[in-house]
Amino acid sequence: MPKIIAIQDDLKPLGKELEARGYEVVDENYAKEVDAILYDSNHSSLSYLENFDNVIDMDRGALIINVANKNIQDIIYAIEKRAYESLF
């Protein structure tokens, strides 16, 4: 089953790249759980993540990835390895 990745609207080109690699990409209106939430800190703040309150599995969690200054390989690595960096 493909991983479900939520993105903010201005990341649609990245979403297309992820879809081409087999991921299911959804937006902030998606009403089911997701594996990862992607955002760009250069164009939004962490308060944007409140839009995704309803998609986080409280037992397993969702990985939150800041895609600013990351290439597609870095993003896929973070998704697959559930690797993350400090938010601060």
N, C-alpha and C positions, 0 to 999 in steps of 0.2 A: 504494500500500500504506500503511495507516495506521501512524503511529508507535506503538511499543510503550512504554508508560509503566509502570514498577513503582512501587507505593506501599506504605507501611506500613499495617497493618490499621486504625489509627484515622483514616486519610484516606479511608475509603470514600465519604463524601459528595462529596468532591472528585473521586474516581474516577468517580462517576456523572456529574458535570458534564463531565468530560473525555470519557467515553464518548458522551454526548449530542452532543459536537462532533466525533465521528468517530475518536477515539483508541482504541487497544486498551489496556486497563488490566489489569495483572496484579499478583499479590502476590509476596511473597518466596520462595514455593515454586516459582515459574516456573523452568523449566530451560533456557530459550533466551536469546539475547541481547536486550537492550532498548536503546532509544534514550535514555531518561532514567530517573533514579531520584529520586522525590520523598520528602522527609522533612520533619518539622516539628521544628526545634531547641527549641521550647518544650516538647515532649513526648517527646523522645528525644535521644540523643547520637550523635555520629558513629560510635561503635562499632557502632551498629545497622546501618551500611552493610556490615559484614562478612557479613551475611545474603545479600548480593547478589554475592559473589565470583564465582559461576558464571555470571552473566548479562552480564558486561562483555566486549565485543569488544575484545581487546587491541590490534588494529590501529586501530580507529576510536574506541574509548572510549565511555563513557556519560556523559551530562551529569548531574550531581548538583545538584538544586535544593532549597534550603531554602525551603519554602513559608510559613514563619512571616511574618506581617504582609504577605502578598502577596495580591492579588485574582486572580481567574481570568484576567483579561486579562494581568497581569504574568507569570503562570505560562505561559500559552500563548505569549507573546512569547519567553520564555526557551527554551521547547522548540523553537519554530520557527526562531529565530535562533541557537540554540545559544549563547546569551549567558549569562554567569554572573557571579557576584560573588565576592569573596574569601571563603574559608572562615573567615578569622580577623579 
